[in-house]
Amino acid sequence: MRSRRRRTRAVLAVLAAAVVGVAGCDAAGGDSSAPEARRTRPAPVWDPSPGSVAAVGDSITRGFNACSVLSDCPEVSWATGSSPEVDSLAVRLLGRKAAERSWNHALTGARMADLPGQMARAAAHRPELVAVMAGANDACRASVAAMTPVADFRAGFEEAMRTLRRTLPRTQVYVASIPDLKRLWSQGRADPLGRQVWKLGICPSMLADADALDAAAVRRRDAVERRVAQYNAVLREVCARDRRCRSDGGAVHAFRFGAEQLSRWDWFHPSVDGQARLAEIAYRTVTAGDG
């Protein structure tokens, strides 16, 4: 009987040691390098190498006035263009497959209210990434009073995102900020030909009476500048609510377009070189590690 009790106590001691050992392992977090841990680790939400790209937006994404006067030039588009001078986002991501795996549904003159329709057309291709640059035309109106109200701008962008998510919940979205329109005015106004082209009606809320520096002109341009800042805030905020959306953090707005980056036809839209700079910003944002 005594021998049996000794054996029982020995077995219990071994079991207790084993339990303590397991508890100690759990308290330290276990072996994170174990195959089981690797299998259960969640995959990153953001894929820095999407396999297809669709673009939506306005004249900038269509390459307007980059190649010839008052004409689209989608081959130099920052988003989907084929020009080696630009090395577009699609080319950088997809290489030789870019021609068959990218689509440009932007439209010159489009405003945020047009984005849901563009997004629906883009979604039909089932792209893995949608590149968005929109909003400049909402500020570039005939007058300050005619600019799109911020609430309407927000509603348009939210509807565009809902349109995409109804059919493509996992597609990623890159959102570019609106360029600094006031800086474009300050750069282009030094060129006499540029000022003449602006009289044709390019962004009159900012560019009308380009040489005027009176109080009314200053207030008008400041009002446009403030509205662009509000639009950019909306783009950031709406994008931030979607875990598969990335904004450029204001990089396009902060980029200091110089003479080389502006169209020689209107000194306002990006030139071929300007399109290349936009592609660089987009590529950096899309390929950054998942944060």
ZIQUI-V594232 format. One record per run of one state. SS is the DSSP state (~ for helix, > for strand, _ for the rest). FROM is the first residue (numbers start at 1). TO is the last residue. If there is no record, write none. Layout:
BEGIN
SS_FROM_TO ; SS_FROM_TO
END
This chain:
BEGIN
__1_1 ; ~_2_27 ; __28_34 ; ~_35_40 ; __41_52 ; >_53_57 ; __58_73 ; ~_74_76 ; __77_88 ; ~_89_97 ; __98_101 ; >_102_104 ; __105_111 ; ~_112_123 ; __124_128 ; >_129_133 ; __134_135 ; ~_136_139 ; __140_149 ; ~_150_167 ; __168_171 ; >_172_175 ; __176_180 ; ~_181_188 ; __189_191 ; ~_192_198 ; __199_203 ; ~_204_207 ; __208_214 ; ~_215_240 ; __241_244 ; >_245_247 ; __248_250 ; ~_251_254 ; __255_258 ; ~_259_261 ; >_262_262 ; __263_269 ; >_270_270 ; __271_271 ; ~_272_287 ; __288_291
END
